[in-house]
Amino acid sequence: MSKCKVKSDSIERSLRVLKNVIKGSSALPILESAVLWKEHNGSFCIGATDLETTCYIEIKDAKFSGKGNMASCVNIKTFLDVVKEICTTDMDISVDKNCENTKIQTSDNDIFELNSDPANQFPMLIMPSYTKSFDPPTENKYRDDDHYLFSIDLDKVVIDDVIKRVVPACAKTLLRPILTGIYVDMDEGRLTFAGTDSYRLSELSFEDGNGYKMIDGQFHNMIIPANAMEIVSSVLHNFNTDESAKIIMTSEVKVSRYADDYKSCDMEAKAGDIQSEVTHLTMISIETDSIKAIVSTRCIDGHYPDYKTIIPKKNLSSSEVEFSIDRNILHRIVKSAHVFSKDCNNNMVMEFHKDKEFMEIITPETGKGKFSKKVKDINYTKKNDNKIALSTIYMMDAIKLMDGSDMKFRITDSTHPAILNMNERDIGEFMHLIMPLRIQDDV
């Protein structure tokens, strides 16, 4: 029997990450489990999947003893509840011959026996470059018909930025599935991440060598599910990764072929019986001295909206206004306006006057009353008569996306979106866009 000695803290952190993969109950009970196995290099691995997104974590400092392979499936919630109760630094994990019992033993001789399933009942982990099979002996099945696209080395600050500033702008409902993803594109060496729910948009862009470095291959644009990036965020947060972490993003087109009768890989079947499924996969690998985590996801199919057409060009209108304002002051004012605006579609009007130094923020009259404020702490770079109605909810969300003390606005007119960004950044460029609301007659 193979036994693995591993740090309790590493297992708990791993399970917290994997819990974000399954997100509640599944129609397939096996998908509520984590699969444990011994990798060829002798490290301990633990993974989970919801059939769209897969995450597995390789714990490098685990130590195996005994002979035989160790591969089983254990319910993630039960496993996590058990590990939380373990007070010792290390624990031993072993699996019985039939893989129906996974035993956890602490140095205090506390023994937990968890019901488990053989790992070969777990869905194959589909990842770029190989398919992970748990039929003993554990092996990686490389496929000649997979088409490698590219690999990019990303700075941790880029991933942090995407998670903080782009993911919140993505759609949360499946009415338009394509908007639940992050659009990744490259133009003339500039790597861009964008997310929108059709009411607001966030765009981050980085120059080659300043945030990212192309390793090899030819770039192909893609749409990565936002929830996959949230799992990456969970890895970074739970393992407290620092700037030394090595982060690689890889993309690949995987061709799966199976016979109609058996729905299994069968390259010997007759040509007429073979069906092909083409899957565009993206993998983000995070490696530190102690762990290597891989998040692999199916990219969203379809054409992302050409959002650049709605970004107003500079000097499009003779009434254009540009200014900067302390974001803490603005947040306090918008939060006050929201008390009344939430009863009128979150409508808040920002009004500007060419011959006055202040900006006026007003909410429409409601049964509860109205709010108005003359804001004087503004630094104009361009001033004209203008006004625009924006959502207080989206404004408060946008303020949270900014760093530093000040944030900048560019207002074209009442029919074009407002553009918000920050003062100079050390790395990359950020833009946030909010679509305007109709200005009500009583404002």
Secondary structure, 3 states (H helix, E strand, C coil): CCEEEEEHHHHHHHHHHHHHHHCCCCCCHHHHEEEEEECCCCCEEEEEECCCEEEEEEECCCEEECCCCCEEEEEHHHHHHHHHCCCCCEEEEEECCCCCEEEEEECCCCEEEEEEEEHHHCCCEEECCEEEECCCCCEEECCCCCEEEEEEEECHHHHHHHHHHHHHHCCCCCCCHHHHEEEEEEECCEEEEEEECCCEEEEEEEEECEEEEEEEECCCCEEEEHHHHHHHHHHHHHCCCCCCCEEEEEEEEEEEEEECCCCCCCCCCCHHHEEEEEEEEEEEEEECCCEEEEEEEECCCCCCCCHHHHCCCCCCCCCCEEEEEEHHHHHHHHHHHHHHHCCCCCEEEEEECCCCCCEEEECCCECCECCEEEECCEEEEECCCEEEEEEHHHHHHHHHHCCCCEEEEEECCCCCCEEEEECCCCCCEEEEEECCECCCCCC
